[in-house]
Amino acid sequence: MIARLPLEDADIVEQIWSLQHQAYRLETRAVGLAEAPPLPDTFDSIRSSGDAYYGVLSEDGELLGAAAVRSEAPGTLDITRLMVHPERLRQGIGFSLVRYVLDNHPEAKRFTVAASSQNAPAVALYRRCGFVPGETVRSAAGVELTLFRLER
C-alpha cells in the first residue's frame, strides 16, 4: 500500500535518506560513473525540502520505495525523486508510485521528471506511464539527463 510519508517521523526520514543513498549508488554504477558525487541531503534538508513524499512500506515498516513531488507552478507537479530499494527492483514498486502520483493529483495538468538518459529502466518506466522525453541537459557530474513531461 502507498501512503504519504510523515516527515515529522525521524525513523521515516532516516529510511528515506538511507534508501536514497542505496538507490543513488546503484544508479551511478548503471550510468557508468566511476565515482558517485556526494549527495547533499541531510535529515533536516529532507524534512524542510517542501516535497511531499509517498512510500511503499513492508509489513514490518521497512521503506521499499518512495517518490517525492513538488509543485513549482500552478497546475504542474514535478516528481523530484523516485527510488526503489535495490533488492526490490523489477517488482512494480516504481511503476506503482508513479501511477499513484498521477492518479492522486487531479489538480495537476502537467507532470515533469528528469532521469539519466543512460538509465534504461527509468526511461522505460516513464515512457510506460505516458511521459514524453523532451530536452536533455547535463548534471553537475556530467551525466546526461532527459527531461520528461506528461500533459493531461
Beta strands, then each sheet from edge to edge (+ up, - down):
strand 1: 2-4
strand 2: 52-57
strand 3: 63-73
strand 4: 76-84
strand 5: 110-116
strand 6: 132-138
strand 7: 144-151
sheet 1: 1+ 2- 3+ 4- 5- 7+ 6-
end
